Every structure is written in structure tokens, then in C-alpha cells.
């Protein structure tokens, strides 16, 4: 489950001593809108509420699909079977329905580290992918953290440990986070929203372990190749009179006898001038990628930039996505 980063309104409560319906009614009168989070060893519960009604109730057993309801009955059933630690978060009226109606999501298998990639670089990549989801940011050895939310690549707000309300759109909060990342190591846990047109009362999947079909925005082949091309552009642009990718495409033509898979008339792929690559569904992606990398190295060698390119690749966080497919990155 995804829990707000803001300081809780109440914490340290035990469900054994609470009559949940009356307690939620009390919170509706006292804080207006928010969420009640209950945690046990093998189960989590969430209740989102505003001043007048239950927005959504969620129950989730560890490793299973979350069950969603528009009333408290499933939550009450769980509370009668075991005790939970209870935490209350205030969510302001502008954010309660965002949190309460949040789509199901899947998390990426691997967390990223700030030592490998900066947050602005991640945000840039997500914008290009028109990503809808979130980045859950944890600072090592530090109490502060944040969750940044995105819709079609645009940052729409964040939940910050120093904030209030659950969905701040403030650039000041975002810049404060960037400042903390300058002096602290962090991990980035990325979740992708699965937008579905299902009724709110239906059971949906939320926060289950990623499987093989889940999009992996930072380890798939397309992204790894785009990052490789970005390094190629960065290293070569100062020594070229034409844009680096124009030069690279000329290299494709010069070496087409060696790498016929790069023939543009095959319609296997499209390489845009901004470095975005799109593969056709039936294309031999690994073969194309290996050919592009070899052509890039030929261009780098012609410019006598091998040492500089190797240094850039040595600090590259994405090479494993290629090497695990048997594609040689370095020469």
C-alpha cells in the first residue's frame, strides 16, 4: 500500500480499543477528511473518508490482491479477527479524492539509487514516457521523504514529510526535496498506475509485487538504448558539425552491408532526432541494439573519443539491461 509521507495526525493507537465506526465518525467531525491506516503482521487496511462519507476502504493481505469497498464492512470483519496498529493522516479536501480514488498500481522490481541517477534525470525520462504513477523517495538515515505523483509525464504534486494535506503542488516543496538529495543518499521506488475503467466498488489490484508483464521504465531495452544514445550525443556533439544522430544514421548507411538489420526500409525501428527509439512489434530488438552500439563505437573511434566514451559508460547505471541480453556495451 502507499501511505502519505506527512506527519500523522494521530499514531500509536491499537484497534482493540477502538469502535471503528464511531471512531471514523469522530474523525470526520474533528479533521474533516483523511485516512485511517491499520497495520498487522500479515494484513493492512486503509479507510479514506471526508466529512460526509467513506470514500474508499481497502483491505490487503500480504502478497495478495487488495480488496476495495465503498463501506466499512470488510474492514470491520478484519478488525474483529486480530489487533492492528492504527495511524491517522489528515488529507485536505483537495487531495482526499485523489488518494481515495487512486488507480491500482504496480511497483518496479528494482529500486533505483541516487548514486546511480539523479531525480531530475528520472523526472525527465518519465516525462518522455508520458508516465502516470509515482516515485516514492526514501532518504537513507534521514526522517524526511516524499512521494511525487505524475500524470502523463507531468508532475502533479507531492506528499512530503514536512508538508500538510497530502498533495502539495508547490515548487518550493519540490526544490526543498532536491536540496536534501544534494547531501543525502536516497532510493527511488517507482509505481506505475494501471488506469482501468472499473467501478469503484469492484475489487482491484493495488500494490502487488511486480510480474514479468509489468513495464520496467529503467531496465527495459528501449530505455537502455535511449540512455546509450544520450551518452553518445553528450560525448560527440562538440566535435561534430552536424547533430550526432544525423552522423550516426550516416554510419548506419555506410555499414549496412555489415548490419543489414539497420536498413530503414525494413521498418524494424524508428530513431528520432531527439534520441527516442521505437521498435516494431516483430523486430529483432537485441540484434538491432547491438548493431546500433557497434555503429556508435565506429563513429566514436573516427572522432578519437574512445577514452571519453569509456569513461561515460563506466558511470552508466543502465548497462546491465543490455549486458544481461548478451549485448556488448564497451570495446
N, C-alpha and C positions, 0 to 999 in steps of 0.2 A: 504493500500500500504506500501511497505518497502522503506524507504528513507535512503540514505547514512548518516553516522554519522559525516563525515568530515565537517569542517567549510565550509560554502557555498562560492563559488566564487563571487556571487552577491546575494543580498537579498533586500527585501523591495520594489520590483517592483510591478506595477499594470498592469494587462493585457490590461486595457482600452487604455493605451498609447502605446501599442506595436503592430507592424505589425509582426505577429508571424513568417511568412515565412522568411522575411528579417532578423528578429532578430536571428533566428536559423542559417541562412547563416553567419551572423556576428560572432556568437559564434564558428562556425566551423572554421572560419579563425583565430579567436583570441585565443581560448583554444584548438581547435582540437577535443576533444571528451569529452562528459559529458552528463548530463541530465538536463532537464528543468522541474521543478515541480510546478504545478499550483493548488492552493487550494481555494475552496469556501466552503460555509457552508454545501452544500449538494452534492458536487462533487469534485473529484480530477482528475488531468491529469498528465501524465508523458510522456516526449519525450526524448528518448535516441538517441544520434547522434554521429557519428565520423566525420572525416574531409571531407568525401565524400558523406555520405548518412544518411537518417533516419534509425536507427537500429530497433526501435520499438516505436510505440505510443500507449498509454493506456489511456482509459477513464473509470472512475468508479463512479457510483452513490452510495451513502451511503447504505450499506447493500445489494447491488446487484452484479451480476457478472461483472467482468471487461471485457471490450471490447478491443481487440487488433487489431492493424493495422500496416502495413508497410509504411503508408504515413500519412500526417498531416490532412487529410480531416476531420476525426471525431473530432479531437482536435479543429480545426478551427470552426467547427459548434458549439461546446460548448462555445468557446470564444466569439462568436457573440451574445450569449444569456445573458451573465452575466459577471461580473468582477471577476477576480481571483488575489490572491496574488501570486507572482511569485518568485521562488528561483532557482538559478543556481548552480549546483555542477560540479566540474571538476572530470572526471574519466579517468584514464590514459589508454593507448592503451591495456595494459594487462588485464584490468578489464571491459572495456566497453561492450564487448560481453557477459561476464558473467552476468552483470547486465541487459543488454538489452535483453538477451535470457533466463532470469531466469524462471524456470518452475513455474506453478501455485502452490500455497501452501495453507495450512490451519493452522491456529493457534490453539494451545491447548486452551481449555476453561478457564483454571485457570492459572494464573501466579504463578511462584514459588518465594520464598523469600530466600535471602542469609542467613537469620537467621534460616532457616529450613534445607538447604542443600548447600554445597559449590559448586562453579563452577567446580573444578576438579572432584567432585563426579558425577556431571551431565555429564561431558565430558566422564567419564569412562562408565557410563550407556549407553550413546549414541554410544560409540564405540562398546559395546557389541551388541547393537541392529542394528549395521551397518546402522545407521541413516543418511538420506540425508535431509538437511534442514538448519535451522539457530537457533541461540539463540540471541535474541535482549535484550541487557543488559542496564538497566537504573539505575543510581546511584541516590539515594534519596538526595535532597539538594545539588546536585553537577552537574556541567555542563558537565562533562565527561560521556562517554558511549561507547558502542561498539556493533557491530553485528558480531558474529562468524559464519562462514559457514562450513558445513560438507558434505562430500560425502562418502557414505558407511562407516560411522563411523570415518572417518579421517578428522581432522581439516585442511581445505584447505586455509584459510586466514580470514582476518577480516577487517571490516570497523571501524576505530577508530576515535574518536572525535579529537584527536591530530595528526591524520595521514594525508596522502595526496594520492589521487589516487583511493581509493575505495576498494582495495582488497590486503591488506598487508599480506604476508606470514611470516613476521618477528616474531621470538620467543621473541625478545626484546619488541615488542608491546604487545604481549600476557602476558609476565611477568609483564609489567607495569600495565596492567589491573588487574592481580592477586594481585599486591601490593595495588592498590586502593581498592580492595574488602576486604583487611585485615582491613581497617579502615573506610569503608563506607557500609551502608546497601544498597542492590540492589534488583531489581526484574528481573526475567528471563522470557521472553516471547518467547515461543518455536513455531517455524513454521516448518511443515513437507512438503517437496516438493512432489508433485504428478507428477511423471515422466510419460508423455504421448507422444506417437508418433503422434502428430498432427502438421500440417503445421503452420509455424509462423504466417501466415495471419489469421488463424482461431480465433474465439473468444474463450477465455479460462477463467477459473475461477482463480482469484488471490485475496488472502487476504479477503475471505468472512468468516463470523462467523462460527465457528466450529459446526458440527452437530453430531448426535448420532453415525454416522459411522466413524468419524474421529479417527485415532489411538491416544490414550492418553498415552504417554510414561511414565507418572509419576503417573497415578491414575488407570491403568488397573490392573486386578487381577494378571496376570503373573508377572509384575514388582513388585507389592507389596509383593508377595510371595518370589521373589528372594531377595528383600531387607530384608525380615524377616529372610530368611536363612543366609544372610550375617551377620546379628546380632547374630544369633545362633553360627555361626562359630567363630566370634570375641570373644564371651563370653566364649566358651567352649574349644577352641583349646589348651590352656595352661594346662588344666587338663586331657587331653586325650592322650593316647599313639598312637592312630590311628587318621586319618583325621576325623573331626567332622561329615561330611556327611556319611562316612562309618559307624560310630556309629549310626547315625540317621536311616540309612537304616536297620541296625540290629534291631533297635527299631520297625520299620515297621513290620518286620517279627515276632517279639515277640508279637506284639499287633494285628496281622492280624485277629484274631477271633473277636476282638472288632471293627476293622476298615477294613472290607473286601475290601473296595474300594481301599485300598493301595496294593492289590495283584498285583505284577508286571506282572502276566500272563493275567491280564485284558487288558493290553496295553492302559490304560487310560492316562498315563503320562510317561514322562521320566525325571528323576532328574539326571543331570550330576554332576560329581565330582567338577566342578567349581562353582556350585550353580545355574546354569541355569536350569529352569524347562520349559518343553514344554508339553502342554495339547493336547490330541487328540480332533478332532472336535466334537465327540459325548460324550465327558467325562463330568461327573458331577463336574465341576471345584470347586464350592463352597464346596461341600462335601469333595472332596479330600484335599482342602486347610485347612479346619477345622480339618481334621484328621491329617495332617502333623503338624499343630500347636500343637495339643494335644500331639503327639508323641515327639515333640521337648521339650515341657514342662516336659514330663516324664523324658527325658534324663537330662534336667537341674536340676530337683529335685533329681535325683540319684547322681548328682555331687555336690549337695548342693550349687547351684549357683543362686537360685531364686532371691535373693535380687539384685545381679548384673544384672541379665537379666531384671528384672522390671525397674531398673534404665536406662538401654539402651533403652527399649521400651518407657519409659517416654519422651525421647527426639526424638522419631522417627516421621518423617514427613509423613509417608505413611499409618499409621494405619487406617485412615478413609476409605481408599479404601477397607479394609477388614470389618470394623465395619458397614459400610453402606450396606454391603451384609449380615449382621447378623452373621458374624464370630467373635467369641470372641478371642481377642488377648492376654489379660492378665488373670492371675489367682490370 
